[in-house]
Amino acid sequence: MKKTLKEMLKFIEGEIQGDAETEISGVGGVENVKSNEITFAQNKEFFKLAEAKAGAIIVGNDLAERIETSKPLLIVDNPRFSFAQIASLFVFKPYHSQGVSKKAYIDDSVKLGKNLSIHPNVVIEAGAEIGDNVVLGPGVYIGHNVKIGEDSILHPNVVVEYDSKLGKRVEVHPSTTIGCEGYGFEMGKDAYIKVPQMGNVIIQDDVEIGANVTIDRAATGSTIIGKGTKIDNLVHIAHNVEVGRNCLIIAQVGIAGSAKIGNKVTIAGKSGVVGHITVGDNTTLAANSVITNNVSANSFVSGYPAHDHRMERRIKASRKKLPDLVKKVRKLEKKVELLESKLNKEG
């Protein structure tokens, strides 16, 4: 597939410097870009690398004013963002087979949209609704009464349990389970009894969920993942959690039951959030943080238990001095002992 720079302007905001009919057949980084591909540069150093190889270069307005080149340019506000938009035009799209496999099981009551790609060994149970242009990779399981919004993509072996609702343009990567039972048990006289998990999961529009993620159904009500949120691989989200819009949840994060995560929150890798607390909007939780109390909006926290990131950095810096401090304290203790002994003799 080839696209001209003029055609690319339909997908991004910017302007062209040079030949607008330059044809591009792919994207690359500055170090491996080819002569028929486009890349981006955010400073003069990277621009020199790109200029020697690329067919065209995406640059910011400030850089465009400081360079002279015969190379075709796309001049934009955010080169990295525009590069991502253009790259999506060329990315390989697996599982788009435009048809329903005869080896799929689909209950007669299922409502199917148009232009579907449904692969072998897919199972769709009674009452489910599948929107237009949905792609279901091999081995996907769709439970009873599940709704999948248009233009969504479910990669191989994804499981969506009963009553779950996925919005439009949702992408779920391999071996993820949505709507599994929440972890709820109550101690009786002699043993634990299971608390029925009768709610569901709601995934709003434009959410992307990585591989091997588990999102538990609510005990009652709904576990909710807000619009535009992006979840990395190996994340666990427990029952009745509410995640806001446009959050970033990085690998190996665990969020315990009934926690509420605000909008535009970043939870970095291997962090944990205990149940029944609230994390405010626009907050960043640094890697390996353990959140044990409510976090106010616009915070940056880290540590175990997590607190203000600046304070945590001071604590970590102080820890490095502990061995020397211990030596000084021991010397001081010896001096105190000698002084006490001397005073006792004189007394």
C-alpha positions in Angstrom: 0.0 0.0 0.0 1.2 3.5 -0.9 0.0 6.9 0.2 1.1 10.3 -0.9 1.9 13.1 1.6 -1.2 14.9 0.4 -3.3 11.8 1.3 -1.7 11.7 4.8 -3.0 15.1 5.6 -6.5 13.7 5.7 -5.5 11.8 8.8 -3.3 14.4 10.6 -3.2 18.1 11.1 -0.2 19.8 9.5 1.4 21.2 6.3 3.7 19.9 3.6 7.0 21.4 2.6 8.2 19.9 -0.7 6.6 17.5 -3.1 3.1 16.7 -1.9 2.8 13.8 -4.3 5.8 12.0 -2.7 4.7 8.3 -2.3 5.3 6.5 1.0 4.9 2.8 1.5 5.7 2.4 5.2 7.2 3.9 8.3 10.5 3.4 10.1 12.7 4.8 12.9 15.5 7.2 12.1 18.1 4.4 12.2 16.4 1.8 10.0 14.0 3.9 7.8 14.1 3.2 4.1 14.0 5.5 1.1 10.3 4.8 0.4 9.3 5.3 4.1 8.5 8.2 6.4 10.0 8.8 9.9 10.0 11.6 12.4 12.7 13.8 14.0 12.4 15.9 17.1 15.9 17.5 17.0 18.7 18.3 14.6 20.7 15.3 15.5 17.9 12.9 14.6 17.0 15.0 11.6 20.5 14.4 10.1 20.1 10.7 10.5 16.6 10.7 8.9 17.6 13.0 6.1 20.2 10.6 4.8 17.7 7.7 4.5 14.0 8.6 4.6 11.6 9.4 1.8 10.0 12.0 4.0 10.3 13.3 7.5 7.8 14.5 10.1 9.1 17.5 12.1 7.7 20.0 14.6 7.1 23.7 13.8 10.1 24.8 15.8 12.6 22.4 14.1 11.2 23.2 10.6 12.2 26.9 11.2 15.9 25.9 12.0 16.7 23.6 9.1 17.2 23.7 5.4 16.6 20.6 3.3 15.3 19.4 0.0 13.7 16.4 1.7 9.9 16.5 1.8 8.6 17.4 5.2 5.3 17.0 7.1 5.3 19.9 9.6 3.1 19.3 12.7 2.7 20.3 16.3 3.6 16.9 17.8 5.9 14.8 15.5 5.7 11.6 17.6 1.9 11.8 17.8 1.5 12.3 14.1 4.0 9.5 13.4 1.8 7.2 15.4 -1.3 8.3 13.4 0.4 7.7 10.1 1.9 4.3 11.2 -1.6 3.0 11.9 -2.3 3.4 8.2 0.4 0.9 7.3 0.2 -1.5 10.2 -0.6 -5.1 9.4 -4.1 -6.0 10.5 -4.4 -9.7 11.4 -7.6 -11.7 11.5 -9.5 -9.4 9.0 -10.9 -12.3 7.0 -14.2 -10.6 6.0 -16.4 -13.6 6.7 -17.8 -16.1 9.2 -16.0 -19.4 9.5 -18.1 -22.6 9.2 -16.0 -23.9 12.1 -17.4 -21.2 14.5 -20.4 -22.0 16.8 -22.9 -19.2 16.8 -26.3 -19.6 18.6 -29.3 -18.9 16.5 -30.4 -16.0 18.7 -27.2 -14.0 18.2 -27.5 -10.7 16.5 -24.7 -10.3 14.0 -23.6 -7.0 12.4 -22.1 -6.4 8.9 -18.6 -7.0 7.6 -17.6 -9.4 10.4 -14.4 -11.5 10.6 -15.2 -14.5 12.7 -12.6 -17.2 12.8 -12.5 -21.0 13.5 -13.3 -22.2 17.0 -15.1 -19.0 18.0 -18.1 -19.6 20.3 -20.9 -17.1 20.6 -23.6 -17.9 23.1 -27.3 -17.1 23.1 -28.4 -13.5 23.4 -25.1 -12.0 22.3 -24.9 -9.0 20.0 -21.9 -8.4 17.7 -21.6 -4.9 16.0 -20.5 -4.1 12.5 -16.9 -4.6 11.5 -16.0 -6.7 14.6 -13.1 -9.1 14.4 -13.1 -12.2 16.5 -9.8 -14.2 16.3 -9.5 -18.0 16.6 -10.7 -19.5 19.8 -12.6 -16.4 21.1 -15.4 -17.2 23.6 -18.4 -14.8 23.8 -20.8 -15.6 26.7 -24.5 -15.2 27.0 -26.0 -11.7 26.5 -22.6 -10.2 25.8 -22.5 -7.0 23.6 -19.5 -6.2 21.4 -19.5 -2.7 19.9 -18.6 -1.9 16.2 -15.0 -1.9 15.0 -13.8 -3.9 18.0 -11.0 -6.5 17.7 -10.7 -9.5 20.0 -7.4 -11.4 19.5 -7.2 -15.3 19.8 -8.4 -17.0 22.9 -10.0 -14.0 24.5 -12.9 -14.9 26.9 -15.7 -12.5 27.5 -18.1 -13.9 30.1 -21.9 -13.5 30.3 -23.5 -10.0 30.4 -20.3 -8.1 29.7 -20.6 -5.0 27.5 -17.8 -3.8 25.3 -18.0 -0.4 23.5 -16.9 0.7 20.1 -13.3 0.3 18.9 -12.3 -1.9 21.8 -9.2 -4.0 21.2 -8.4 -7.0 23.5 -5.2 -8.9 23.1 -4.7 -12.7 23.4 -5.7 -14.8 26.4 -7.4 -12.0 28.3 -10.5 -12.8 30.3 -13.2 -10.2 30.9 -16.0 -10.9 33.3 -14.5 -13.8 35.3 -15.9 -14.1 38.8 -14.7 -11.7 41.5 -12.8 -13.1 44.5 -15.5 -13.0 47.1 -15.6 -15.4 50.2 -17.2 -15.1 53.6 -16.1 -17.1 56.6 -18.8 -19.2 58.2 -18.6 -21.4 61.3 -16.2 -24.0 59.8 -15.3 -22.9 56.3 -15.5 -20.2 53.7 -18.6 -19.7 51.6 -18.5 -18.2 48.2 -20.2 -14.8 47.7 -22.0 -14.9 44.3 -20.7 -12.5 41.8 -23.8 -11.4 40.0 -22.8 -8.1 38.3 -21.0 -7.5 35.0 -18.2 -5.7 33.3 -18.6 -2.6 31.2 -15.7 -1.6 28.8 -16.3 1.8 27.3 -15.3 3.0 23.8 -11.7 3.2 22.6 -10.2 1.0 25.3 -7.2 -1.2 24.6 -6.5 -4.2 26.9 -3.3 -6.1 26.7 -2.6 -9.9 26.8 -3.2 -12.1 29.9 -5.3 -9.4 31.7 -8.1 -10.4 34.0 -11.0 -8.1 34.7 -13.5 -9.4 37.3 -17.2 -9.1 37.1 -18.8 -7.1 39.9 -20.4 -8.7 42.9 -23.4 -6.5 42.2 -23.5 -3.6 39.8 -20.6 -3.2 37.3 -16.8 -3.2 37.1 -16.2 -0.2 34.7 -13.2 0.7 32.5 -13.6 4.2 31.2 -13.4 5.5 27.7 -9.9 5.7 26.1 -8.1 3.8 28.9 -5.1 1.7 27.9 -4.2 -1.4 29.9 -0.9 -3.2 29.5 -0.2 -7.0 29.7 -0.5 -9.0 33.0 -2.9 -6.6 34.8 -5.5 -7.7 37.3 -8.6 -5.6 38.0 -10.9 -6.9 40.7 -14.6 -6.8 41.2 -16.5 -3.4 41.3 -13.4 -1.4 40.4 -14.2 1.8 38.5 -11.4 3.1 36.2 -11.9 6.6 34.7 -11.2 7.9 31.2 -7.9 8.0 29.4 -5.9 6.1 32.1 -2.7 4.2 31.6 -2.3 1.0 33.6 1.1 -0.6 33.1 2.2 -4.3 33.3 1.7 -6.3 36.5 -0.5 -3.8 38.3 -3.1 -5.1 40.7 -6.2 -3.1 41.7 -8.3 -4.6 44.5 -12.0 -4.6 44.8 -14.2 -1.5 44.8 -11.2 0.9 44.2 -12.1 4.0 42.3 -9.5 5.4 39.8 -10.1 8.9 38.4 -9.5 10.2 34.9 -6.1 10.5 33.3 -4.4 8.5 36.0 -1.1 6.6 35.3 -0.4 3.5 37.3 3.2 2.4 36.6 4.4 -1.2 36.6 4.1 -3.6 39.6 2.1 -1.1 41.6 -0.8 -2.2 43.8 -4.0 -0.4 44.9 -5.8 -1.7 47.9 -9.6 -2.0 47.9 -12.2 0.6 48.6 -10.0 3.7 48.1 -10.1 6.6 45.7 -7.3 7.8 43.4 -8.0 11.4 42.1 -7.8 12.7 38.6 -4.5 13.4 36.8 -2.4 11.4 39.3 0.7 9.4 38.7 1.6 6.3 40.8 5.3 5.5 40.2 6.5 1.9 39.6 6.3 -0.5 42.6 4.0 1.9 44.5 1.6 0.4 47.0 -1.4 2.7 47.5 -3.0 2.1 50.9 -5.0 5.4 51.4 -6.9 7.8 49.2 -4.8 9.9 46.9 -5.9 13.4 46.0 -6.1 14.7 42.5 -3.0 16.0 40.6 -0.6 14.0 42.9 2.6 12.2 42.1 3.2 9.4 44.6 5.6 6.5 45.1 6.9 4.1 47.8 5.4 1.5 50.2 3.1 2.8 51.5 2.9 5.4 48.7 3.3 9.1 49.6 4.6 12.3 47.9 7.2 11.3 45.4 9.6 14.2 46.4 9.5 13.0 50.0 10.1 9.4 48.9 13.2 10.5 46.9 14.6 12.2 50.0 14.0 9.1 52.0 15.8 6.9 49.4 18.7 9.4 49.3 18.9 9.2 53.1 19.0 5.4 53.1 22.3 5.5 51.2 23.8 7.3 54.1 22.6 4.9 56.7 25.8 2.7 56.9 27.9 5.8 57.6 25.4 7.2 60.1 25.4 3.8 62.0 29.2 4.1 62.2 29.0 7.6 63.5 26.4 6.6 66.1 28.5 3.8 67.3 31.5 6.1 67.7 29.4 8.6 69.6 28.0 5.8 71.8 31.6 4.8 72.7 32.5 8.4 73.5 29.4 8.7 75.7 30.3 5.5 77.6 33.9 6.8 78.2 32.5 10.2 79.4 30.0 8.5 81.7 32.7 6.2 83.1 35.0 9.1 83.7 32.3 11.1 85.4 31.4 8.1 87.6 35.0 7.8 88.7 35.3 11.5 89.5 32.0 11.4 91.3 
